Amino acid sequence: MVDAIISMLLDRLSSTIYEYIDGEVKLVLDAKKDVEEFAGNLRAIQAVLEDAEQRQVKDGSVRIWLDQLKDISLQMVDVLDEWNTDMLRQQVEKQERKGENAHVPEKKKKKVTFSVFSSCFCFRKTKEVIFRRDIASKIKDLNGKLSRINEQRQRYGFQHTERGIQELPERQKTSSFVVVSEVFGREKEKDILITKLLSNGREDRRGLLIIPILGMGGMGKTTLAQLVYNADKVKAYFEKRVWVCVSDPFDEIKIAKAICGDNAPNSNELDDALQHMSTSLEGKRFLLVLDDVWTHDRKKWENLRAPLIQHGAHGSRILVTTRKHEVVDMMRAENEMINLGELREEYCLSIFNHMAFANTEVDESKAFEDISKDIVKKCKGLPLAAKALGGLMYNKKTRREWLDVLNSKIWDREEVEQEVFQPLFVSYYDLALAVKCCLLYCACFPKDHEFERDELINLWMAQDYLNSKGNKDEGEVGQAIFDNLVARSFFQDLKKDNVSGKITHCKMHDIIHDFVQSLTKDECLITEDVDSEIEGLGVKVRYLTLTFRSKHGESLPLPPSNAYYNYKNLRSLSYFGSSIAKIDSNFILQLKCLRTLNLSRCGISEVPKEIGELIHLRHIDLSQNYDLKILPDSICELYNLYTLRLDWCLSLEKLPDNMGKLISLKHLYVQYCRKLEYLPKGILRLKKLKRIDECVVVCGEDEDRAALQMGDLGVLNLEGSLIIKLKGNVKDERELEKAQLWHMKKLFHLVIDSEDVQYKQTRSTVEILNALRLHENLESLDIFYHSGTTCPNWMMSLHNLRIVLLYEWSECKFLPPLGKLPYLEKLTLSSMEKLKKIGGEFLGIVDSDETSLTSSSFFPKLKQLSIYWMSALEEWEVGVEGWNKEDSEISIMPCLSSLEICSCKGIKTLPDFLCKSKLQDLFIFDCPSLSERCKHGSGEEWPKISHIPNIKIS
């Protein structure tokens, strides 16, 4: 991680020098010279850093040198951060003075005496000079320390290495041979794979079937490929079988020669090798196994693939094993991919027993059976780990020896670590510097923690891991890194968003977690016993996670001891324990380097005002503290703060009025803060703000009021997902004119809650909703508590909508023509108490002339339809004539797979077009009349639904 810190620091230093050259240098005295010298020393060290990283493994003095280098680098990062913080403070003060002057009448401005202005100006300038002198002094001191570090570098005689070229762990070579009797499990995957290999007609349009096996290191991809390669059916089916261990780099000439076998050419020319390969495969049905592929260089792949397609016979197959989803994407083979997951525990136990008791009697394995099972649980379904642990236990003959292993930190044992972690090292060294940092940060979380994608990206951002080049957004850089780690199998148990299809949550396999913790064990600590462990590590700990819990459920103080000195270098502090009785203000003052503070779900009711002293803070999570009522005003002094999480703080009554001072704030989470009456108007000054999860908007109030108003919506430019809660009485139409949202091009999900708003003392909300005007990029829309008789006039122009939820439209008698939305996939209709009939208007049939249509498609993409709590609904009809004629090309919901109808007590019929649908699931609940008519075999509606595979009627 030292290399990544230095790279980031050099970027920061460059920008600092640029600011000096642009006129600031005079204000910082002699700092320019020291900054340039510091940067020069860093570059000299960086050139030999990879050699030093490798030598530290065996040389303890080099490890100490690297620790000192890292410490000085981080100190310089903090000093530059102090300087940047002061620049931000000056921007805020300038804005405030400008705002104050804007409210002072011209006559009063003239009465301000020059002497008062002059004294304030002089005081401010004196303070700035003192501060800048202090910054310059710190930079000079750190430059001296780094110069001594650089002198030591020269004495060590480190070798210069090119960037990106390093001595990687040796990748294990593989062959096609396997001892079948020593393989346990994977029968299902084996059968699926053999079926894919032997089935005819599965070739894609390019004429060759490629089947990737994807999984993390040590999961058994190669073993599965070996089993299939040596299966009798496979041997009989293919005329030629070739196994190539590809590894990295991807060498087309080497692979082509391996396919040629004994007829391989002596030439090292690519064209010659491919010609010989083509000849050896001409007209033959072949199976080519490419084991351990890493490259996603499309050009290299196309060089090899083209002759394979042209010269192999019909039915040829390529089987690929890889850890990287980018390889699957490059080969365009996702549809045939087998994603290899964890091996069942019983099979891991068989592997373990085979290795531990290879040449002993069955009785001995039974004697240790209980301990064996407990040890195997630590493998978490990883076959390689089971094999390594079994080998470890082979020479251990007493129960005490077995219990010692069970109760120890197994992965700290050198023999186990080398075998289990070696494949993970290969994956780790293949990562870019920034990606490595982001992966290692995951060691701060407890095992089995569910990561939320956006939250994790925000935390990476808080640690300055996402430095972007040019105009690229840090959030986009973070998403690319997250996707990279997913693609390389570092994350698992993926959950996806219904709207965007993006991964929203994931977990990390326990052994990968142990691996990243092994790489950060001096700096990252997760502990229940804060006193003993932190005192042992001292100032090295920079990322601390506390998981301690009280014995009797009582609240605990924070910190649990008085060892404040141990916390001074922390850059991240997270708490996952019992309720906190009180946070010691002196403890807060010790956290001067802190970037991330997570006190979520810890029962606090008060935040110390001293939090405003932590100027480096980028991320604060106070969510789910149900008794927290108010935040200290000092929190608005955190000019570097990116993210503030307050969601589910049920008692929170207000935000500080000076929120506009949080000049760097990008993300504000306040959803489910039920007592929060309004958002302060000051957030309109936050030009970097991109995300507010719930925006409480007050309508019809005086313009001078501190609350965010409806007319202010047009000023915000938010992204992602947004909930707008409207409150009050709109009296002025000009307020509506300012409320348009069409400029929010990156907003993909919007919820509008208009339960507590009205227009000019009427109950109707249609005029209010009409004013909002959304951008056509919107993909998901929820509208709650609409009291108009029609839908908003912009709704049907949102052609990219995929998900729609309409809840409690109290005056709705006819549904909107949602059938005209071309990409709508999921629709939920609920609690429309005046809706009696669903007919042609729902499809989009409005004019009488349209009832004789012969060609049209309604709801062409709809997959899921849910209808809830329609107390007045009695009838649902097709609403278009001629739809069922033989020559009709009218299509109604052709993709519908799921239909739910719940608590619609009056509905009696289903539309006739369901008899032609592709419905897979029908659920009818609390609809007595309809349930009776849909009885199996005898109900009047049964012929319409008899073809549906899964019907549940309750």
N, C-alpha and C positions, 0 to 999 in steps of 0.2 A: 504493500500500500504506500510505501515511501515514494516510489516512482510517481504514482498518481498525484500525491500531494505536491511534489515538486513541479510536475507539469502544470497543475492548477495554479500554483504560486507564481510560476514564471509568467503565465497569462495575466495574472493580477498585477504583477510588477510592471509589465509592459504597458498596461493601460494607465498605471499610476505615473510612469515616466511621461507618457503622452500628455497627461493632464498638467504635469509640471511645465513641459515645453510650451503648452498652450497658454501660459501666463501664470499658472499657479506656483511655479517654482520659487518665485521671490517670497511667497507667503510661507513656505516651508523651510526657509533658510537654506542650509547646506544638504538637505536630504537627497537631492538629485544624485550627487556623487556617490553617496552610500548605497542608494538603491541600485545604481548601475553596477557598482562593485559587487554587491550581494548577488545580483542576477548573474554576473559573470562567474562567480564562484559556484553558484548552483548549476550552471550549464556544464562546467568542468566536472563536477561531481556526477551529474546525470549521465555523462558519457561512459562512466565506469560502474554505474550503479548495478547493472545486471550481474557483473562479475562479483560485486560485493554481496549481492543477495544470495548468490550460490555459495560463496565462501563462509557466510555466517552460520551455515548448517553445522560446520565442523570447527569453526573458529569463534570462540566466545567473545574475544576482543573486538572482532568485526561486528558482531551483533550489538555490542555496547555502542560502537561508533555509529551504527545505523539508527539506534534509539536516540542518540544525541542529535543526529541530523534531523530526524523526524520531529523531535521536540522543538528545535530551533525554527524549523520550517513552519510548524503550527503557531509558534509564538509570533512569527512575522505575519502569518495570515491574520492573526488577531489584531496586530498593530494596524495593518492596512484596513481592517474592518473598523477599527476605531476612527481612522481618518475618514473613511467613507460615511460612517455614521454621523460625523460632524457635518459633512457636506449635506446629508439628508436633513439634519436639524436646521441648517441655515435655509434650505429650501422651504421647510415648513414655516419657519418664522417669517420668511419673506411673504409667503401666501397669507399668513395671518395679518401682517401689517397692511397688505394690500386689501384684505377683506374689511379690516377696521376702517381704513380710509374711505372705502366705498360707501360706508354708512354715515360718514361725517359730512354735514353740509359745508359748502364752499366757504361761507362766512366764518364758520368756526375754525376751519382749517387755517385761515389767515391769522387767527388770534393765537395760534400755537407759537410760543416764543422760540427764537433761535437758540437761546441758551439751554433750554430743556432738551431740545432736539440734539444739540451739540454734545451735552453731557452724556446722554444715552448712547449716542453714536461712539463716543470715545471709550466709554465703559465696555461696550460690545467689542470694539476693535482690540482693546487691551486684553480682554479675555481670549479672543481668538489667537492673538500672537502668543500668549502663554501656552495655549493648547498645542499650537503648531510646533513650538519649541520643544514641548514634551514629546511629541510624536517623532520629531527629528532626532532627539536624544535616544529614544528607544531603538530607532532604526540603526543609528550609529553603533549602539551597544551590541545589537544582534549581528551586525556586519562583522564586528570584531570576533564574535564567537564563531561565526561561520568561517572566517578566514583561518582560524585555528583548526577547525574541522577539515578544511581543504588542505592544510599542511599535513595533517595526519593521513589524508588520502594519498598524498605523494609518497609517504613512508611505507604505506601498505603495498604499493606497487600494483594496484588493480589494473587489469587489462581493459583497454577500450573495446567496446562492442557496439555494433551498429544497432540502431533502434529497431526493435521487433525481432532481432536475431538473438536467440538464447538457447541454452542447452536444455532441451525439453526432456521430460522423463521418457525413457525408452518405451515405445509402444509394443506390446506383446504381439508376436507373429502367430498367425493361426493356420490351421490346415483343415482339411475336410474330415479327418478321422475322429471318431467318437466311440467311446465304450458305452453302448446303449444301456447296459445293466447298471451303470453308474449315474444315469439320468433319472430324475424323479419329477413327475408332474408334466405340465405343458401338453397333455394329450389333446385337449380341446384345440389349442392353438396349432398343434401339429396337424390335426385333421383338417382344420380350416385352410391351412397353408397348402396341404397336398391337394385339396379340392380346387383351390385357385390355380395350382400348377397344371393340373390334368384336365381342367374343364375346357371344352372347345368354345369358340365364339366369344371369348372374353377380351380379345385384343382390342385396343383402342384404335382410333382413326389413324394412328401412325403405324399400325401394323405389328406392334410388339407390346407384350404385357410386362410391365415392371411392377414388382411387388416389394415394397420396403417394409422392413421390420424396424420399428422405432422404439427406443427405450434408453433409460439412463445406464451409465456404466455399471457392469456387474449384474445386470438384470437377466442375462441368459440369452441374448440375441444370437450370438454365435452358436451356442449349443443348440438352439432351436433350428437354425439353418443347417447345422451338421446332421441333426436327426432326419430332417426332410431330405437332404441331399443323398443320404444313404438308405432311404426307404426303398424297399423292393419295387413298389409300384413306380416310383420315380426313376429308378435305374432302368426299368423295362420300357418306360415311355419315351425317354430322351435318347437320341442316338449319340449325343456328345454332352458330357458334363465337365464343366471347368470351375475350379475354385481358385479365386484370386484374393489374397490378403492385400487390400488396397492401402489402407492407412493414410498417412499424410506425408509428403504431398501426393496429389493425384497425378500419377505418371502414365499418360496414355500409351507411351511406347512400351513400358514395363508390362502393362495390362495386356496389350496386344500380343506381346511375345509369350506371356503366360498362356494365353488362349491357343497360340500356335503349338505349344509343347515342344516336342523334339524337332519340329520343323521351323523353329524360330530363326529369323535371319540374324546375321552377325552385325548388320548395319544398325546404327542408332538413329536413322532417319525416320520420322513419324510416318511419312507416306509409304515407305518400304515395309514398316511393321504392320500398318493397316492392310496393305495389299496381301501380305502373307496370312494375316488373320482372316481376311475375307475368303481366301482360297481354302483355308482349313475348315471353314464353316459352310461352304457353298452347298446349298440344298439340304442341309442337315437341321433336324429339330434339336435345338441345344438348350441346355440349362446353364446359365452363367451366374455364379454367386460372386458378388462383389462385397467382401466382408470389411467392415469398419471404414466406411466412406465418410470423409470430412468435408471435402471441397464442395462449394456451391457455385463454382465457376462454370457458367453455362457453356462457354466456348469450349472448354476442355471436354465437357460431357458430350457436346454435340459432335466433336471430332470422333469420339468412340462410338456413339450411338448410331450415326448414319450408316456405316458399313454393316453393323449388326442387323439393322432393319432390312437392308438391301439384299443380304446374302443368306440369312438364316431362313429355314423353312417355316411354314405356318405352324403355329403352336409353340414356337420358341419362347423362352421366359428368361427374365433377369431378376434375380433375388438379391436384394440389397439390405445390409444391416448398417444402421447409423444411429447416432445420438442426436442428430441435428435435424429439426423440421425443415430448415432451409434446403437441405439435400432433397427431401421429399418434394418440396415446392419446385426446386430446379428441375427435377425429373417429371414433374406434373403427374404424380402418382398417388395423390392423397386418397382417391377413391378405393384403391387396393391396399392401402397401408394397414399393417397390423401394429397397433400400439401396445407394446408388451408391458403389462402391469406387474404388480407384486405377486410373488409365488405364494400359494396358500401355505399356512403355517405347518400343516401336516407334512407337506413335501419338503419344506425347509428342515423339519425335524429328521426326515429320512436322510437328507444330504448330510446333516450334522452327525447322525449316528454312523453313517457309512464311513465318515472320516475319523470319528473319535474311537470307534470300536472295530476297525477294519479287520484285525486278526485276533480278536478275542471272542470269548463265549457270549452267548445271548444273555446269560445270567448277569454278567457285569453291566451290560447296557441297562438292564432292568433296575440294578442297584442305584443307578444315577438318573433314573427316568424323570423324577420330579425336577431335579436341578437342570437336566437337559432341556426340558420344556421352557423353563424360565430363561435360560440363556438364549434359546432360539427366539423367544419373543423380542429380544433386543435386535434381531436381524431385520424386523419389519418387512419380511417378504423378499429380501435381497439374497438370491442364491449364493453369490460370491461371499457374502458375509457368513452365511451358514457353513460354507466350505472352509473358510479361514478359521472360524471358531472351533469347528470340529477338529481341524488339524492341530490347533493349539492344545486341545484336551487329550490328544492321543497318548501322551506319556504321563499324564496325571492319573494316579492310581488310588488316591485316598479321597474320602469325602471332604476333608478339610481343604485340600487343594482345589477341589471343584467349587466349594463355597467361596473361597478366596477370589476366584475368577468371577463368579456370579456377582459378588458384592463390590467388585472393583470397577473403575472406569475402563471398560474393556478396550475401547479404541485408543487408549493411551499406551497400550502394550505394543512395543515396537514391531514384533513379528506380525501382529494382527493389522496394525496401522499400515505397514508396508504393502500388505496384500490387498486390503480392502480399499484404502485410500488411493493406491497407485492409479487405478483407472479414472478416479475423480480428478487427480492432479492433471492428467492428460487433458480432460475437458476444461479444467480451470485455466491452464496455461494457454489455451486456445482463445481466451477472452481478451478483449481490448481492456486498457487500463481502467477506463471509467466503469465498464461493466463489472470488472473484478471488485472495485470499491463498492458498488451497489449490491453485489452478491454477498460480500463479507459483512455489510451492514445488517443483513438478515440474521446474523448470529446474535443480535441484540434481543431477539424475541424468544420466548419459551418454545419448547418442542410442541408440535401439533397446533401451533398458532395459525389461525386463518388470516392470511394477508388480504387486505382490500387494496386493489390495484392503485386507485387514485391516491389513497392515503400513503401507500408505500412510496409512490413517486414524489409526493409532497415531502416525505421524510428524507429522501435522497437529495431533493432540492435544498432542504434546510442544511444539509452537510456540505453543500457546494460541490456535489459530485456531477452535476448536470450542466457544467459550463458549456455553453453553445457557441458555435462559430457563426459570425454574421448575424442575420436577423432570425435565425431559427429559434423557436420558442422552447424554453426549458422543459415545459410539459411534454412537448412532442419528442424531445430527446429522451425523456424519462419513459415515455410509452414505447419507444423503439428499444430501449434497454430491457424493459420488462418483457416485451415480446421476444427478444433475443434469448433471455433466460428461460422462457417457456419453451421456445423452439429447441433448446439444447437440453431439455428434460431436467432442469434444476428445480422446477416447480411441478406439482401434480395436483390431483383433485380439483380440477378447474371448473369454475362456474361462469356462465356467460349471461350477458344482458339480453333481455328479450327484444329490445329495440335495436341497439347497435350491433349485436352479435359479438361484441368484444368481451374478452375475459375480464370479469370483475373481481373474482376471488380465487385464491389458490392456497395450497399448503406446500410445505417442504418436507421431503422424506427425512425420517429421523437420522439416517446415516449421512445424508448430505448436510443436515444441520450439525451433526458431530464433526463433519469434515471442515465446514467453515468456522466452527468454533475452535478447532485445532489450529487454524491459521491466525486466529485473533485472540488466543487464550491470555496473552499478557495485557490486552487493551479492553477486551469485552468481557463483562462478567454478569452472569445471571445467578442470583443467590437468594437463598432464604435466610442465611445467617450472615447478615451484613457486617457484624463486628469483626469476626475472625477472618473472613476471606478478604475483605478490603484492606485490613491492616497488613495482611500478608503481601498484597500486591502494591500497596502504597500508591504513589503518584502515577504509576503506569496506566491505571484504569481510566479510560476515557469514555466508555460506553457502559452504563450501569443499568441493569434491570432488577428491580426488587420484587420478589414474589412471596415474601414472608407473610404468614397468617397467624393471628393470635390464637392461643390455645382454647380460649373460652368464648370466642366471638366478639370480644370487646374491641373498641377502637384503639388504634395505636398512634403514638406521636410520629412525626416525620421531622428529622431522622430518628431512628430507634436508638441511637447512641449519640455521644457528644464528640465523636471523632471527625470534626468538621474538616480538618486538614486533608483528609483523604478524598474530598470531593472537589478540590480546587481546579483540577484539570479536566473535569467532566465536560464532554460535548453533547452527551445525550443521557437523559435520566427518564426512565419509565417505571411506572409502579403498577403491578398486577397483584395486589395483595388485599389485606383486610381494610376496613374503613380507617380513615385517618382522623384522629381526634383533633389535631391541630398541627399546622405547619409552622415550625420555628422560623421566625424572621431572620435570625442570625445564620441559620442554615441556608436560606435563600441567598444571602449576601456572599456566601462562599462559592456560589455557582457562576462565577464571573465569565467563564468560557463557554457556558451552555448554549447550544444551538437548538436543542429539542427538549421539550418538557411535556411528558405525558402523565397526567394525573386523572385520567378517565376512570369513572366508576369507583372512586375511592371515598365517597361520602363527605367530601369537604363542603362546608357552608360559607367559607370565607377564603379569599385569596390575599396574602400579605401584600401591602402596598410596596414592599421592597422589590417586588417582581420587576418594577420599572427600572431597576438598576442593572438588569441583565441585558445589556445593550446588544449582545450578539444573538439573542433569541430570534429564531426564524419560525418556529413551530410550537404552538401551545395547544394541547388537547385537554379540555376540562369537561368533555361531554359526559352525560349520564350522571352528573352530580345533582341529584334531585332537590337538594336543599340550598343550592347556591342561588342567592337572590340578586346579587349586585357585584360588579367588578370594580376594582379600584381605578380611579382616574389615571393613576401612574402607568397603567398598562398602555396608555396612548403615547408614552414616551419611547416605545419600542419601534424605532423607525425602520428596523430591518425585518420586522415580522411579516412573514409570507402567509401563514395559515393560522386561523383562530377557530377552534372547534368548540362550540357551545351547545350542540344539538342534544336534545333530551334533558336539558337543564330545566325541569318542569316549573321551578319556582322563580326563574330569572325574570325580573320585572322590567329592566331597561338596560340598554348599553350606554357606555359613557358618551356624553355629548361631543367629546373631542375625538371621536373615531376618525375624523378627517385627517388627523395627524399621523395615522398609520400609513405613511406614504408608499410603503412597499407591499401592502397587503394585497394578496391575490385571491385568497379563498376564505370565505366567511360562512360557517355552518351554524344555523340557528333553528333548524327544523325541530318541531315538537317542543319549542319553548312556549308553552301555552299561555303564560302570563305576560309575554312580551307584547306590549301594546303597539309598538311602532319601531321602525329603524330610524336612527338619527340621520338627519339630512346631510350631515358631514360626510357620509360615505360617497356623495357625489364628487368629492374632491379626489377620490382614490382612483387615479387614472389606470392603475395596473390591475384593478379588481376584475376578475374573470368569472368568479363563481360565488353566487349566494344561493344556498339550497332552498331557502324559503324567504321570500321578500314580502314583508308586511307593509301594505301601502294604505295610507290614510287619505280618504277623499273628502273634499269640500271644506278643508280647514284654511285658516289664514296662511298666506305665503310666508310670513315671518316665523311660523311655528317650526320647531326643530325636527318635526317628523317628516319622513320621506312620504311624498304625495304621489298621486296617480300621474300627474303631469311630469314628474321626475323620471318616469320609466324610460322616456325617450332619450335621456342622457346616459343611462347605463348601457354598457355593451358586454353582456354576459355570454358565457359559453356552457355547453353541456346540458345539464338538467336544471330546471327552475320551477319553483312553486310560487305563485303570486296569490296572496291573500288580500282581498280588497275589503276595506272597512269604511263606513261612513256614508254620507249623502252627497252625491255629485250635484252641485248647484250651478256650476258655470260650464257651458259647452266648450269654452276655450281650454279648460283643463283637459278635456278629452282629446283635443287636437294635439296635445303634446305627448300623449301616452302611447304613441305607436311603437311597435317592437320590430318593425320590418328590417331594421338595420342589424339585428342580432343574427347574423348569418351562420354562426357556429352553435346556435341553440338547437338541440335535436329532440329534447323532451320538455314539454311545458304542461304544468298543472295550473288551472285557474279556479280559484275558490271564491265565489261571489256571494256566499251565504249572508254576510254582514254588510252588504252595500246596496244602495238604491239610487235611483235617478230622479231628481226633482220631486221627492216625496212619493213617487210611484213605486210599485213593487217590481216593475220591469227592469231587467238588467241587459236587455238586448242592445240599447244604445251604448252602454258602457263597453260591452264586449266588442261591438262593431268598431269602436275606436282603436282597439289594440293593434290590428293589422299585423299579422305575423309573416315572417319570411317563409318562402316556399320550401326551404330546405328542411323544415320541421318534419320529424319522423314519428313523433308520438305526442298525442294531445289528450289531456283529461280535462273535462269541464264539470265542475261540481256546482250544484245549487243555482241553476239558470232559471230565471222566472219569465223569460220571454216566450212567445208562442212560436218563434222561428229560430233557426240556428244563426250564429254570427255570419254576416254577409261575406266574410273572407274564407270561411271554413272549407267550402268546396273548391277553392283555388289552391289548396295545399295538396298538390298532386303526389307528393312524396310520403304522405302519411302511411305508416304501416300499422300503427296501434292507436285505437281510439277508445276512450272510456267516457260515457255520458251518464252522470249520476244526478238524480233528483232534479229533473227538469219539470218543475211543478205545473207549468201551463202547457206543456207539449201535448198536442192532440194528434199530430202527424209527424212521423220521423223524418229527419233530413234525408236527402237522396244519396245516401252513403254508398250505394251500389255503383256510383260513377267514379269512386276513388280507385285508380288503377292498381295501386300497390298495397292496399289495405289487407293485412294478414290476420289481425286479431281485433275483435270488436266486442265491447261489453256495454250493455244497456241496462240501467238499473233505476228503480224507484221513480217511474213516470206515472203518477197516480191518475192522470186524465187520458192516458193512451188506451183506446179501446180496440183499435184495429191496426194491424201491420199489412200494408198492401203495396200497390205498384209504386207509390211515392218513395218507399224505402229503397227500391231498386233504382229509382231515377226516372220513372215513367210519370210525366206530369200532364202532357197534352193528350187529349182523347185520340188524336191521330196516331199516337205512338202505340196504342194497344194492339195494333195489327202488325207489329214488327216481325220480320222474318229472319233478321240477322243482327245480333247484338250480344254483348257479354256483360253481365252484371256481377259485381264482386268477383272479378276474375282471379284474384290471388287469396281470397279469404280462406283461412285455415281453421280458425277458432271463433265461434260465436257463443256468447253467454248472455242470457236474458234473466234478470233477477227482479223480484219484488214489484211486479206489474199487477197491482190489485184490480185494475179495471179492464185489463186485456182479455178479450174474448175470442178474437179471430185473427188468424194469420193465414193469408192467402197469397197465391203467386202474384197476382196483380198484372199479368200480361197475357193476352190471348195468343194462342197458336204456339206456345212454347213447346208443347208435346206432340206436334205434328211430325210425321216421318221426315219431311223435307226441311224442317225448321232448323236453323242454325243459331237459335237463341240458347245462350248458355247462362245458367244461374248457379253461382257458387260452385264452380267445377272442382275446386281444390279443398272444399270443406271437409275436415277430418274429425272435428270435435264440436258437438252442440250440447249446451247445458241450458235447461229451463228450470228455474227454481222459484217457488213461492209465487206463482202466477195462478191463483186459485180459480179464476174464471175461464181460462183458456181451454178450448175444447178440441181444436183441430191443429194439425200440422200442415204446412204447405205441400202440395202435390209433388213439387219438383224434388223433394227428398228421396222419392223412389228411384231417381236417376243419379243420386249423389254418390260420392265416394266416402261417405261417412264411416269412420272407424269406431267412434265412441259417441254414444247418446246417453245423457244423464238427465232424468226427469225427477224432480224432488218437490214435494209439497204442492203438487198440482192435481187435486183429486179427480177432476173431470177428465183431464187429459190422460192421467194414469189409467183410469178405467177403460178408456177407449183405445189404449195402447197395449192391452193385455195380450200375452203371447197366444197367437192362434185365433182368438175369438174377438178381439177388439176391432172396432171399425177402422182405426188408424193403423192396425198391425201390417197390412200389405205395404204401406209406405216405408216401413222401417225394418221389415223382416230380413233384409240383406245385410244389416249392420252387424259386424262381429261382436261388438261389446256394448250391450244395452243394460243400463241400471235404472230401474224405476222404483222409487221409494215413496 
